[in-house]
Amino acid sequence: MTGADMLLESLAREGVEVIFGYPGGANLPIYQRLPDHPGLRHILVRHEQGAAHMADGYARASGKPGVVFATSGPGALNLVTGLATAFMDSVPMVAITGQVASTMVGRDAFQESDVIGCTQPVTKHSFLVTHASQIPRTIKAAFHIATTGRPGPVLIDICKDAQMATGEYDPESSLPLAGYRPERDPDLHNLGRVARLLAEAERPVILAGHGVILSKAENELLRIAETAGIPVGTTLLGVGAFPVDHPLSLHMTGFMGTGWCIKAVQNADLLMMVGMRVDDRVTAKLDEFAPHAKQFIHIDIDPSEMGKNVLPHIEVVSDAKAALEALEPMIEPAPAGRNHWISQIDAWREEHPLRFARANGLLQPQHVLEEMYARCRSEAIVVADVGQNQIWAALWWNYRKPGLFINSGGAGTMGFALPASIGARVARPTTPVWCVAGEGGFVMTAQEMSVAVAEKLPIKVVLLNNFSLGMVRQFQDDFYGGVRSEVDLSVMPDFIKLAEAYGWRALQVNGREELASAFDFAEGHDGPVLLDFRIDPEANVYPIVPLGKGLNDFWELPNGA
Ligand SMILES: Cc1ncc(C[n+]2csc(CCOP(=O)(O)OP(=O)(O)O)c2C)c(N)n1
């Protein structure tokens, strides 16, 4: 078998069904053999960054690793942002890049780049393959690494001569992965201490991150919270880990989280953080984070997260589900005094509700999202881009289920949403997929609209068009002396013509009264649709914590707005 056939056969054996890719000189031997492997569906993207985000969206929506092909040099380097996005958000992915022939490596050959060197910091692991015989075991190892422990992207750079060489195919060979011990049983002794502290705490709070969703631990979390009477907030990537409308829900935490969640965190005497990194978007100014917490408990699968930002009193290095499963039988029913704490949180919810400007007559993003979420009936996948649109989409989300809100949380990659929506729809072909984006991020990867047409994917884009780089404009207004510098996007394509040029249907929406018919239009067409919502250009995200400040300093929508 040639190395190319070994690769494709190994992918099929790993259960791969879809590859998002782009051909070029250094992976042509693979593309030559691809038609002979009809079980592998290849989706031709329009830019390699699109392939990486599609594979990412596919992985998040399916739970299976996303697979990417790219050629050497510029092709592989175009993947870097997508790999970094997946890496920061712990998304399983396998990227297979063509490399120049092993005899040419290091000679500045045409389209040669040090792809391993460039991608090592943004991948969980990477392999350089110089011989065909290495291919089967490398594929096996790559999928194992990408999907076990804390998931992440793995890159395999395969020299062109290894793709073309022939050899014996040995699918059973395995690569010893010395030192790779991704799974750990939770420490039961520590969990016993956790259960005791949860019972003794007067003002406990649980924060849940992406790890709860990745490990499917939402039911254990819900039962623990209900039995012990403990309120639960989520990170941006954890949105969906706990039902937003549950009486114990604090909704989203962090520097753009809800006022009542911030109040709860800042007054908690115990904070249990599950499946999350505790990054600066959660803590804001670190030394003012949860100042009354006498106990920090951190449960996470990645030991390197322990104490990275907040030093826990008790650490449990484990898969979130395994830890919560073991913790659940130890949980004691809520003590009587817990009611005071819950009533206090209810009072904060009343005092600091999510609000938005209603009085100026302009279309507000929340009007659009309320209508969209009503149409979604808690069933659709919503993929948000980055910026104000992302935070609005997260805060006005009203679902009870995990895994349906997808966004780039760690890297904050503008341009993520459209290709990730395409990947999500490929993964879940009968689930409606809504893509929420600002016009700035949307045009960064808009060329992938062709893929939605070619693959007949009826995704719906909700463009929250505010004629500027909204989030940056807000930061400049609020934290940089009001100097609006290089944020104006009033010169943009006519999005209706742009969408129609790609073969989409599209509609411009200017007022609230047009919302119902616009969504009817989008839902009524069995193909991709873009709705260009001309929203209030001055609409801002609230609450927000001023840059460099602690959570206690959060700002809310000015009164009377
Ligand atoms: C690739 C990339 N470049 C720059 C940024 C910095 N950034 C964060 S939000 C934002 C503005 C986004 O504007 P738009 O897409 O129109 O969305 P809005 O905030 O208006 O909803 C920028 C420039 C980023 N996150 N990603």
The ligand as a Tripos MOL2 file, in Angstrom:
@<TRIPOS>MOLECULE
LIG
   26    27     1     0     0
SMALL
NO_CHARGES

@<TRIPOS>ATOM
      1 C1         -9.1830   37.5860   14.6010 C.3       1 LIG1
      2 C2         -9.4640   38.6490   15.6230 C.ar      1 LIG1
      3 N1         -8.9960   39.9010   15.4360 N.ar      1 LIG1
      4 C3         -9.2690   40.8610   16.3520 C.ar      1 LIG1
      5 C4         -9.9870   40.5870   17.4750 C.ar      1 LIG1
      6 C5        -10.2620   41.6630   18.5080 C.3       1 LIG1
      7 N2        -11.7100   41.9360   18.5850 N.ar      1 LIG1
      8 C6        -12.4940   41.3960   19.5420 C.ar      1 LIG1
      9 S1        -14.1000   41.8060   19.3850 S.2       1 LIG1
     10 C7        -13.7780   42.7650   18.0420 C.ar      1 LIG1
     11 C8        -14.8750   43.5000   17.3370 C.3       1 LIG1
     12 C9        -15.8170   42.5820   16.6510 C.3       1 LIG1
     13 O1        -16.6380   43.3310   15.7820 O.3       1 LIG1
     14 P1        -17.8480   42.6360   15.0580 P.3       1 LIG1
     15 O2        -17.4270   41.3640   14.4370 O.co2     1 LIG1
     16 O3        -18.5010   43.6110   14.1570 O.co2     1 LIG1
     17 O4        -18.7900   42.2330   16.2680 O.3       1 LIG1
     18 P2        -19.5090   43.1650   17.3770 P.3       1 LIG1
     19 O5        -18.5630   43.3170   18.5230 O.co2     1 LIG1
     20 O6        -19.8480   44.4660   16.7180 O.co2     1 LIG1
     21 O7        -20.7070   42.3510   17.7580 O.co2     1 LIG1
     22 C10       -12.4040   42.7550   17.7370 C.ar      1 LIG1
     23 C11       -11.7730   43.5150   16.6350 C.3       1 LIG1
     24 C12       -10.4220   39.2550   17.6300 C.ar      1 LIG1
     25 N3        -11.0980   38.8560   18.7250 N.pl3     1 LIG1
     26 N4        -10.1710   38.3220   16.6910 N.ar      1 LIG1
@<TRIPOS>BOND
     1     1     2 1
     2     2     3 ar
     3     2    26 ar
     4     3     4 ar
     5     4     5 ar
     6     5     6 1
     7     5    24 ar
     8     6     7 1
     9     7     8 ar
    10     7    22 ar
    11     8     9 ar
    12     9    10 ar
    13    10    11 1
    14    10    22 ar
    15    11    12 1
    16    12    13 1
    17    13    14 1
    18    14    15 2
    19    14    16 1
    20    14    17 1
    21    17    18 1
    22    18    19 2
    23    18    20 1
    24    18    21 1
    25    22    23 1
    26    24    25 1
    27    24    26 ar
@<TRIPOS>SUBSTRUCTURE
     1 LIG1         1 GROUP 0 **** ****
